[in-house]
Amino acid sequence: MTSYGDGPGAVDGHVEFMDDWPARQSQDIGWAYVSITGAGFIEAVTVVVVDERGAAKIREIEWGRP
């Protein structure tokens, strides 16, 4: 996802969280978007977190800008 850039990536402080969205399923805890920047790139990771028997687990992950 970031191999075309120069050097490592870092979370740049742009983070969004939702606890309600149109595709939310009953066991979903939340949706989170985190942007990652580095020399020559801007990307992001989006995850949906679900409550699985009392433990938070990632149900869905999307790499790269949506």
C-alpha positions, 0 to 999 in steps of 0.5 A: 500500500505504501511501497511507492513512497519514500520511507515509513508511514505514520498515523498523521492525526486524522482519525474518524469514528462512528458508532452508527452507519447505514451498513452497521450490523447488530454486533458491530461496535464501531467503524474507524478511519485512520489516515497514514502519511509519509514521504510521497504518499497519503493512504488510509485504513478503515476497519469495522470492529465487532463484539464477538463474545465479549471481545473486540475483533476486526470484522472488516478491513479496507486498505487504501483510500476509499 
